[in-house]
């Protein structure tokens, strides 16, 4: 079991090269907006890769916290619940807005950006599962 957990924790490090890819597309979007010609396909690519990145980040070992801020959040019952509710709302917003845009839009580029929002929402759903596990593993009031 420990070897499997270590393998997936190691696999979670794929998130870091994906951050570079997301940053590349994000910079393209910012530059295109500055030139008054938004590059919607770059935004779609950034959203898709961000969703994949978040998915890979959920492969981390949830029995360990990554930093002091994370530890403070997941050890506190109140802060942990606030974090879980916040992530839940974000998941719903990304999925619902993506689905509404995908189903109601007639333009291809809007469908593509909506698809990117759906992928991000699915990645965030995995993050929500990981956050629930972190909260269960680190709560101080359950020790």
N, C-alpha and C positions, 0 to 999 in steps of 0.2 A: 504494500500500500504506500509506504513512504517513497519508494522509487517512482511510482506513478505520480504522486503528488509533486515530487521534485521535477519530473519530466515536464509536467504541465506548467509548473512555475517557471522553468527555464524557457518553455515555449512562449510564455507571456512576454518575454523580452522582445518579441517581434514588434511589440507596440512602439518601440523607440524608433526604428527605421520608418515605421508608418507615420510617426509624428513629422518626420522630415518631408514625406510625401504630402501630408495634409498642409504643412506650412507652405510648401511650394505652390500648391493650388490656391491657398488662401491669399498669398502675395499676388498671384495672378489676378484674383478677384479684386483686390484692393487697387492694384494698378489700373485695371480696366475701369473701375468706378471713378478713379481720379481722372481718367481720360474721357469720362462721360459716355462710355460705351460698355455697360456691364457685361462681363463674360459669364453667362448663366451656366454654360457647360463646365467651366472651371469650378463654379460654386457647387454644381452637382457632384463633380469628382471629389471635391473637398468633403462634402457631406458623406459620400459613400465610404471614402477611406477613413473618415472620422468614426463612422459606425463600426467598421472593421477593427479599427484601433481599439475602440472601447470594448469590443468583443474579446480581443486578445488580452486586454488588461484584466478581464474577469477571470483569467486562468491563474492568477496569482494565488498563493497560499493564503487562505482566509484565516488561518490560525495565528498569523503574525501580522502586526500592524507595520506599515511602511515608514511612518514618521510620527513625530510627537502630536501634530495636529490631528492626524487620523486616530491616534490612541485616545486623545481627549474626547473626540466625538463619539467613538464607539464604546468607550467605557461609561459614558453618561447616558442614563436612560432617556432623559429629556432631549439632549442633543442628538442622540441616535434616532429617536422617533422623528424629530424635525428633519434630519437628513433623509430618512426613508420616505417621508411624505413629500419632500422636495423632489427626490429622484422619481417617485411615482407620478407626480404632476408633470414633470418633464417628459417622461415616457408617454403619458397620455397625450400631451400637447404635440409631440413629434409625430406619433402614430396617427392621431385624429387629423391634424392639419395635412399630413402627407396623404392620407387616404382621401380626404375631401378634395384636395388639389388634384390627385391622380384621377379620381372618378369624375370630377366636374370640369376639368380643364379641356379645352379643345386644341390648345397649342402644344406642340411636342415638347418645347423647352420647359413649359410649366409642368408637364408630366414627368420630365426627367428630374427636375428639382424636387418634385413631390416624392419621387422614388428615392432620392437621396435622403429626404426626411424620414421615410419609412425605414430605410436601412439604419439610419442613426437611432431611430426609436427602438428597433430590434436589438441593436447593440446596447442601448441603455437598459433594455429589459434584462439582458444578461448581467449588466452592472447592478441592477436592482437585486437580483438573486444573490450576487456576491456580497452586496451591502447587507442584506438580511443575514447572511452567514457570518459576516464580520460582527454584526450587532449581537448575534447569539453567542459568538465565541468570546467576546471581550467585555460584556456588560459587568460592571462592578456589583450591581445589586443582585446578581444571581450566583455569586461566589459562595 
